[in-house]
């Protein structure tokens, strides 16, 4: 194997793949990146058996070949090289790396034990704006459950409906749902059956991270859209030479629409930044393990009063201006859940829809494509 490429391209590809590789006592080669040179193309791959990623970068290949190298070591070394041409050559089970005056030889392993990363046929993709998908993932993934007791709740529902892609996550205490438009929906144009899959939340976080690698690089923000392919057990995302594949979670996602109140007589509009400050202040005085704050919209027609108290730390009251439709009332919420929802809203104001202290509180931004629901803490 002998080839050359730019340091910038190689460094970025290693940054993406090395994040997937990791130590595994049963299969040590999973800590490696697979490097393959063929037909003027350099491919870097990594897998942890749950997900796999392959990155293709342009290179000048003199001799085809493949080799695997410790991901952490390669990532640390290549990131320190100058931004110039890098020459790679495999000699006697060592990878020779040369860039300007820097020369090194890195020991590795042959590729016979490297796991095969599965592929999905690239037919009839769903095509979505990469930026919208990245933002959508950021808006919902935190609502998935951390526990594996109910595996389906540790994932995010991806509902490929006819008109929009719907992402939803819930841990049974709160729910986040967002809808984004397709650029193209090639699969459903040939089928009337909507497709629903459950993808591990960690896999979607990794997709968001990969998309963020390209976000700040003007030279690489060339492709605006991401392609999504599915089969019965796996899902694959293709973007800018990166192919990311993940297993799907087997199971039936709960019909969360049943818990979304159809009518909420009380609606409050509040400035998001002011409310976030008030909630963070109140959080300093909540009961340990309960994290409860009270939102009182009863005492004043245009003031929302946020209070908290603890026998150990004291008590706090903050007032935020609001616009109100409906009757007065109060509701007790987990401040952590409330902050999670407020901090992903991009509008100036948040709209609260509340029926009573015992039913879910719904929060929306001024864009109705996003919904965040919190179950109240009952007194």
C-alpha positions in Angstrom: 0.0 0.0 0.0 1.4 3.4 -1.0 -0.5 6.7 -1.3 -0.6 10.4 -0.6 -3.3 12.8 0.6 -3.7 16.1 2.4 -3.3 16.4 6.1 -6.7 18.2 6.5 -8.7 15.5 4.7 -6.9 12.6 6.6 -7.2 14.4 9.9 -10.9 14.9 9.5 -11.5 11.3 8.4 -9.6 10.0 11.4 -11.4 12.3 13.8 -14.7 10.9 12.6 -13.7 7.2 12.7 -11.6 7.2 15.8 -14.6 8.3 17.9 -16.3 5.0 17.1 -13.3 2.7 17.8 -12.7 1.7 21.4 -11.2 -0.8 23.7 -12.8 -4.3 23.8 -11.1 -7.0 25.8 -12.8 -9.7 23.7 -11.9 -8.2 20.4 -8.8 -5.9 20.7 -8.9 -5.0 17.0 -12.0 -2.9 17.6 -9.6 -0.2 19.0 -8.2 0.1 15.4 -9.1 2.0 12.3 -9.1 0.0 9.1 -7.2 1.9 6.3 -7.8 0.7 2.7 -6.3 2.2 -0.5 -7.9 1.3 -3.8 -8.6 3.1 -7.1 -7.4 6.5 -6.1 -9.6 6.4 -3.0 -8.6 6.1 0.6 -11.2 4.5 2.9 -11.1 4.6 6.7 -13.5 2.4 8.7 -14.2 1.7 12.4 -16.9 -0.2 14.3 -17.8 -1.1 17.8 -20.2 -3.9 16.6 -23.2 -1.6 17.4 -22.4 1.0 14.8 -20.0 1.3 12.0 -18.6 4.2 10.0 -16.7 4.5 6.7 -15.1 7.7 5.4 -13.9 8.1 1.8 -11.4 10.7 1.0 -9.6 11.6 -2.3 -6.0 10.5 -2.5 -3.3 9.5 -5.0 -2.9 5.8 -4.8 0.2 4.2 -6.2 -0.3 0.7 -4.7 -3.5 -0.8 -3.4 -3.6 -2.4 0.0 -5.1 -2.3 3.5 -3.9 -2.2 7.1 -5.3 -1.5 10.6 -3.8 0.8 13.2 -4.7 1.9 16.8 -7.2 4.7 16.4 -6.1 6.8 19.3 -2.5 6.8 18.4 -3.1 7.6 14.7 -5.5 10.4 15.6 -3.1 12.0 18.1 -0.2 11.8 15.6 -1.9 13.0 12.4 -3.4 16.0 14.2 0.1 17.3 15.1 1.4 17.2 11.5 1.5 20.4 9.4 -1.3 21.0 6.9 0.5 19.7 3.9 0.8 16.6 1.8 1.1 13.3 3.7 2.7 10.2 2.2 1.7 6.8 3.5 3.4 3.5 2.7 3.0 0.0 4.2 6.4 -1.7 4.7 6.8 -4.9 6.7 3.7 -4.6 8.8 4.5 -1.0 9.7 2.9 2.2 8.2 5.5 4.7 7.2 4.1 8.3 7.5 5.9 11.3 6.1 4.9 15.0 6.0 7.5 17.7 5.3 10.3 17.0 7.8 8.3 14.6 9.9 8.8 10.9 9.5 7.5 8.0 11.6 6.6 4.3 11.5 3.5 3.0 13.2 3.1 -0.6 14.0 -0.3 -2.2 13.4 -2.1 -5.4 12.5 -3.2 -7.1 9.3 -6.9 -6.8 8.5 -7.9 -10.5 8.6 -9.6 -10.1 12.1 -11.2 -6.8 11.4 -15.0 -7.2 11.5 -17.0 -6.7 8.4 -19.1 -3.6 8.5 -22.5 -4.3 7.0 -24.0 -2.4 4.0 -27.4 -1.4 3.0 -28.5 -1.2 -0.6 -28.5 2.4 -1.7 -32.0 2.4 -3.2 -34.9 4.8 -2.7 -33.3 7.1 0.0 -35.0 9.6 2.2 -33.2 12.9 1.6 -33.2 15.5 4.4 -31.4 18.8 5.0 -28.3 17.9 7.0 -28.6 21.1 9.1 -32.3 20.5 9.9 -31.6 16.9 10.8 -28.7 17.9 13.1 -30.9 20.5 14.8 -33.7 18.0 15.1 -31.5 15.4 16.8 -30.3 18.0 19.3 -33.9 18.9 20.1 -35.1 15.4 21.0 -32.3 12.9 21.9 -32.0 14.0 25.6 -35.6 12.8 26.3 -34.8 9.2 25.6 -34.4 6.9 28.6 -31.0 6.2 30.0 -32.1 2.8 31.2 -32.2 -0.4 29.1 -35.1 -1.8 31.1 -37.4 -0.8 28.3 -35.1 -0.9 25.2 -37.5 0.9 23.0 -37.5 4.0 25.3 -33.7 4.2 25.1 -34.1 4.9 21.4 -35.6 7.7 19.2 -38.5 7.0 17.0 -38.0 7.9 13.4 -41.4 8.0 11.7 -41.0 8.4 7.9 -44.4 9.7 7.1 -45.6 10.7 3.7 -45.0 14.4 4.2 -42.5 14.8 7.0 -39.9 13.0 9.1 -41.0 12.8 12.7 -38.5 12.3 15.5 -39.8 11.5 19.0 -38.2 10.5 22.3 -39.6 9.8 25.7 -38.5 8.4 29.0 -42.2 8.3 30.2 -41.6 11.5 32.3 -41.2 13.8 29.3 -41.6 13.7 25.6 -39.9 15.6 22.7 -41.2 15.5 19.2 -40.1 17.4 16.1 -41.2 17.3 12.4 -38.9 18.2 9.5 -39.7 18.4 5.8 -38.1 16.0 3.2 -36.1 17.3 0.3 -37.1 14.0 -1.4 -39.0 11.0 -0.2 -38.1 8.4 -2.8 -39.2 5.4 -0.7 -42.7 6.5 0.1 -43.4 7.6 -3.4 -43.4 3.9 -4.2 -45.3 2.8 -1.1 -48.3 4.1 0.9 -47.1 2.4 4.1 -45.3 4.8 6.4 -42.1 3.4 7.9 -41.3 3.6 11.6 -38.0 2.6 13.1 -36.4 3.0 16.6 -32.7 4.0 16.5 -30.5 4.1 19.6 -30.2 7.6 20.9 -26.4 7.2 21.1 -26.3 6.5 17.4 -28.2 9.7 16.6 -25.8 11.6 18.8 -23.0 10.3 16.8 -24.7 11.4 13.6 -25.1 14.8 15.0 -21.4 14.9 16.0 -20.3 13.8 12.5 -22.5 16.6 10.9 -21.0 19.1 13.3 -17.5 18.2 12.1 -18.3 19.7 8.8 -20.3 22.7 10.2 -17.5 25.1 10.7 -15.4 24.1 7.7 -16.2 26.4 4.7 -14.3 24.2 2.3 -16.3 21.0 3.2 -19.8 22.4 3.6 -20.5 21.4 0.0 -23.2 18.9 0.4 -26.4 20.3 2.0 -28.4 17.1 2.3 -28.1 13.8 3.9 -29.4 10.5 2.5 -31.0 7.9 4.8 -31.4 4.2 3.9 -33.2 1.5 5.9 -33.8 -2.2 6.0 -35.4 -4.4 8.6 -32.6 -4.3 11.1 -30.3 -1.4 10.2 -30.3 2.3 9.2 -27.6 4.0 7.2 -26.8 7.8 6.8 -24.7 9.0 3.9 -23.2 12.4 3.9 -20.1 14.0 2.3 -18.2 10.8 1.8 -19.2 9.4 5.2 -21.4 6.3 5.6 -22.7 5.7 9.1 -24.6 2.5 9.9 -26.4 1.5 13.1 -28.5 -1.3 14.3 -32.2 -0.6 15.0 -34.0 -1.4 18.3 -36.5 -4.2 17.9 -39.8 -3.4 19.6 -43.0 -1.4 19.4 -42.7 2.3 20.3 -45.5 3.5 22.6 -48.4 5.5 21.1 -47.4 8.7 22.8 -50.1 10.7 21.1 -52.5 9.3 23.7 -50.9 11.4 26.4 -50.9 14.7 24.5 -53.9 16.7 25.7 -56.2 17.7 22.9 -57.4 20.9 24.6 -55.5 23.0 27.1 -57.6 26.0 28.2 -54.6 27.9 29.7 -51.9 29.3 27.5 -48.9 31.4 28.6 -46.3 33.2 26.5 -43.0 33.9 28.2 -39.6 35.3 27.1 -37.4 32.2 27.0 -34.1 33.9 28.1 -35.8 35.5 31.1 -37.5 32.2 32.1 -34.3 30.2 31.8 -32.6 32.6 34.3 -35.5 32.4 36.7 -35.6 28.6 36.5 -31.8 28.4 37.1 -32.1 30.7 40.1 -35.0 28.6 41.5 -32.9 25.4 41.0 -30.5 26.5 43.7 -33.3 26.0 46.3 -35.0 22.8 45.2 -35.4 19.7 47.3 -32.6 17.1 46.6 -33.9 14.3 44.5 -37.2 16.0 43.8 -36.0 19.0 41.7 -39.4 20.7 42.0 -40.2 24.3 41.1 -43.7 25.8 41.0 -45.0 27.9 38.2 -47.8 30.1 39.5 -49.9 31.9 36.9 -52.8 32.6 39.2 -51.8 35.6 41.3 -51.3 38.1 38.5 -52.8 38.4 35.0 -49.4 39.2 33.4 -46.8 37.9 35.8 -45.6 34.3 36.1 -44.2 33.6 39.5 -41.5 30.9 39.8 -40.9 29.6 43.4 -38.8 26.9 45.1 -38.0 26.0 48.6 -35.9 23.6 50.6 -35.5 23.0 54.3 -31.7 22.9 53.8 -31.0 25.8 51.5 -33.9 28.3 51.8 -36.5 29.6 49.4 -36.7 31.7 46.2 -39.2 33.6 44.2 -38.8 35.1 40.8 -41.2 37.0 38.6 -41.3 36.9 34.8 -43.7 38.9 32.6 -46.1 36.8 30.5 -49.1 36.9 28.2 -52.0 34.7 29.4 -55.1 33.3 27.9 -57.5 31.4 30.1 -57.9 30.9 33.8 -55.2 31.1 36.5 -53.5 28.1 38.2 -50.2 26.6 39.1 -48.2 23.6 38.2 -45.1 21.9 39.7 -42.4 20.7 37.3 -38.9 19.1 37.4 -36.6 22.1 36.7 -34.1 19.9 34.9 -36.7 18.7 32.4 -38.0 22.2 32.0 -34.5 23.6 31.2 -33.8 20.9 28.7 -36.9 21.9 26.7 -36.4 25.6 27.0 -32.7 25.5 25.9 -33.4 23.9 22.5 -36.1 26.5 21.5 -34.8 28.9 18.9 -37.6 31.5 19.1 -37.9 34.5 21.4 -40.9 33.2 23.4 -42.1 29.9 24.6 -45.8 29.0 24.7 -47.0 26.9 27.6 -50.3 24.9 27.3 -51.7 23.8 30.6 -55.0 22.2 31.6 -54.5 21.6 35.3 -51.8 20.6 37.9 -52.2 16.9 37.3 -52.0 16.7 33.5 -49.0 17.2 31.1 -47.7 20.6 30.4 -46.9 21.3 26.7 -44.2 23.7 25.6 -43.7 25.0 22.1 -41.7 27.6 20.4 -43.1 30.0 17.9 -42.4 27.2 15.3 -45.2 24.7 15.7 -43.0 21.8 14.3 -41.6 21.2 17.8 -43.4 19.9 20.9 -42.0 19.3 24.4 -44.2 17.7 27.0 -43.5 17.4 30.8 -45.4 15.3 33.3 -46.1 17.4 36.4 -44.9 16.5 39.9 -48.0 15.9 41.9 -48.3 17.2 45.4 
